[in-house]
Amino acid sequence: MKLSINWIRDFVNLDGIEIDTLIQKFTLATAEVEEIQHVGRDIQNVVVGKIVSMEKHPNSKKLHLLKVDGGDAIYDVVCGAPNVAVGIKVPFAKEGGQVGGMKIERRPVAGYESCGMCCSEKEIGISDDHSGLMILPEDSPVGTDIKKLYEIEDTIFEVDNKSLTNRPDLWGHYGIAREIAALAGRPLQEVQKVDTGAYESLPAVPIAAENQEHLLRYSAMAVENISVKISPVNMRIRLYRCGMRAINLLADLTNYIMLEMGQPMHAFDYQRVSQIEVGNFPQSIQFETLDGKVREVHPETLMIKSKGTPVAIAGIMGGYESEITEETTSFLLESANFDAVNVRKSSSYLGLRTDASMRYEKTLDPEMTIPAIQRYLSLLFSIDPGVRVISSLSDLYIRRYPKIQIEFDKAYVDRYTGIDISVGQIEDTLTRLGFGVERRGDAFTVQVPSWRATKDVSIKADIIEEITRIYGYDNFAIQTATCAVAPMAREPRKVLIDELKTLLALSYGSHEVHTYLWNDARKLKEIGLEAEGFVRLKNSVSPDIDLLRCDLTPALLCTVEKNRSYAPEFSIFEIGSVVAGIDKEGLAKEERRLSVVFYGRRTEEEALLMKAKGFVEGIASAFYNEKFSYYSMTEAPKPWMHPYNAFQISFGQTLLGLMGIVHPQVTDKIDKKASIIAVELNVDELSKIAKMLPQYREPSKFPSVTADLSYLIASEVPYSAFQSMVETLALPFLESYELVGIYQDPAWKKQKSVTIRFVFCSQERTLESEEVQALVNRLIEAGEKMGAQVKDN
């Protein structure tokens, strides 16, 4: 929203105040100013000129040779304006002057010397009209600087509309002037208005409210004998500088009042609109608005009607058929207040957002309707003294906002601000802002003005904001806290999550992704999975996304399918929430989980599985200095897991998660040539594991010997059975052992292959081959006692 300092000066004396500094203070205290423009300063040495003679240019059909009286001399001028005529007075830029950043110099034009320039409104920066010269009034003194006649120079500042959302009182110059008066410590002058009580004896304009839900107030008055059609120059300048174009006097005045007081108004041709009904139509109708477009108006939209005929869309735009024209001599003036929500919905439906609707959407003060009419009449009488009011003021006041009274004391202000603001300053600040203040010692009773009571000020904390922003936030002394400040201890789960992300990103080159909390049934169906979950959303926007996820991995598999063409080998991971079930009280059991999916076209399936297993082992070793246990399952616990190559990951008696090859049917849907492995771990359970300190042991100086044994054993035998076997044997020279492969081929039916790597070493000498072979034989024999058959040695 653009605002004029000249306009604000009508209500506040700003003499002696640096305007840029004042606007900066306004930004800090009230609303964000986006831009400041000092307009008209580039207009120099432009005076009132009178054309005293005119001849046609001998070599041009468009140009004329003029002699212009500039007050101090007669100037020769070459001019091509179509409306040039002898005797008219126009803005004349003398030699050495400046308009629009252009220096005026004596120079030849089409063979004749021109010593100045006659100007249009656009050239002196007061409108976009460049169709011809600006014709000045006949009584304009020749030679007078144009800046002394009109508001050529001004400071225009633009306020960010978003910062005014909760301040409907600031959508007009008078509301801004009230703020600036409080900031500058200057008195605020009253707006000049007409007493409409003088017309009480005249007949009233009939007003009927068919819809009282969306109408708060409707005021109207009729006026006739209009003779002036064009607005005064300064009014047109102000409208132009604030982003509006001049139309005609009556329409311009409605826009002028809206920009001045923040109250939208509308003028109907009285010959077409002499009574008002406010209501809806039972069906959608076609309605032509002032911009000449025919729009479909739905039944929810509030309409202004006259004798059943639609004449305006309430709070948005008037109708084409009832607009003010050059022939209009009488009009009906509307000043109303409509429900903010209904205006916003209707504006959105119609795709029509106007200056009026923007203000109504902010919940305007209904008390402003009558003062706006009184101000309109005051301006109209000053411009067109011959007009006559032909009706009394009709006022239908349906819904009032409650009056708000707030009580507080100085101690409350001191406690919240942390500074000592005097009771006198508190009273003065609130009074300047328009609050009614009653003071009893250090206690205050404040009446919130109607223009702040619609949605802005309602509690004591709001009063604190009013006091402190005018006092100036930059005036608060910076002080250190009196209490001890200590760093916050980080939550163990948060620390673990950060460590897991670092491990995956740096050691495995894995990419983090973030998926939605709900399943996408359509995407899951594309990879052969059904959406599963325990909690269904009642208000989902689509039936495909109405289930909260119970696993992370399916969403990551969808992500793999979407990104598989970017690289032949990659892994992705996510740490997020799932709903793992419902507890006894019917509440969702939420868990934090980690899912990692490894995708590869070049890596064999078993090697990729071992890479995933290496990641899990890396967690156990790096974070806990422990080992996890792995149990193969005869049936896959999840639809996305391989029916044979699926494993549980445990620590002691605690189930930590799952690991395995992705189901072949799902893999085929994603990429038939790829291998896909998934790991899903419960982060909540991982965070409960206590970290063990590593035990130091001096490494041997002698070489170690490695032996890989592959046992073919029944599928239901867990890896922990081999761990128990090895611990029971208590083999000498056994440095370490680890699982390097578990694989279950469908052709083996109920058997699987378990590959274990054994490392033998002595601290005192190099082991002989016979010694190592004897140790291996004992491992083979122990395996056979378990029912295992050694495949390779």
Secondary structure as UniProt FT lines:
FT   STRAND          2..4
FT   HELIX           5..8
FT   TURN            9..11
FT   TURN            15..16
FT   HELIX           19..29
FT   STRAND          33..39
FT   TURN            41..42
FT   STRAND          44..56
FT   TURN            58..59
FT   STRAND          64..69
FT   STRAND          74..79
FT   TURN            82..83
FT   TURN            86..87
FT   STRAND          89..99
FT   TURN            100..101
FT   STRAND          102..103
FT   STRAND          107..109
FT   TURN            110..111
FT   STRAND          112..114
FT   STRAND          116..118
FT   TURN            121..125
FT   TURN            138..139
FT   TURN            142..143
FT   HELIX           146..149
FT   STRAND          154..159
FT   HELIX           161..164
FT   TURN            165..166
FT   HELIX           168..170
FT   HELIX           173..184
FT   HELIX           196..199
FT   TURN            200..201
FT   STRAND          207..209
FT   STRAND          215..224
FT   HELIX           233..241
FT   TURN            242..243
FT   HELIX           249..261
FT   STRAND          265..269
FT   TURN            270..272
FT   STRAND          276..279
FT   STRAND          285..289
FT   TURN            290..291
FT   STRAND          294..297
FT   TURN            299..300
FT   STRAND          303..306
FT   TURN            307..308
FT   STRAND          309..313
FT   TURN            314..316
FT   STRAND          317..319
FT   TURN            321..322
FT   TURN            326..327
FT   STRAND          331..338
FT   HELIX           340..350
FT   HELIX           355..360
FT   TURN            361..362
FT   HELIX           366..368
FT   HELIX           369..383
FT   TURN            385..386
FT   STRAND          388..389
FT   STRAND          394..397
FT   STRAND          405..409
FT   HELIX           410..417
FT   HELIX           423..432
FT   TURN            433..434
FT   STRAND          436..440
FT   TURN            441..442
FT   STRAND          443..447
FT   HELIX           450..452
FT   TURN            453..456
FT   HELIX           460..471
FT   HELIX           473..475
FT   HELIX           492..502
FT   HELIX           503..507
FT   STRAND          511..512
FT   HELIX           521..526
FT   TURN            527..528
FT   HELIX           543..545
FT   STRAND          547..548
FT   HELIX           553..563
FT   TURN            564..565
FT   STRAND          569..582
FT   TURN            584..585
FT   STRAND          588..600
FT   HELIX           605..619
FT   HELIX           620..624
FT   STRAND          629..632
FT   TURN            639..640
FT   STRAND          641..651
FT   TURN            652..653
FT   STRAND          654..662
FT   HELIX           664..670
FT   TURN            672..673
FT   STRAND          675..682
FT   HELIX           683..686
FT   TURN            687..688
FT   STRAND          705..714
FT   TURN            715..716
FT   HELIX           719..729
FT   TURN            732..733
FT   STRAND          734..743
FT   HELIX           746..748
FT   TURN            749..750
FT   STRAND          751..760
FT   HELIX           769..785
FT   TURN            786..787
FT   STRAND          789..792
//
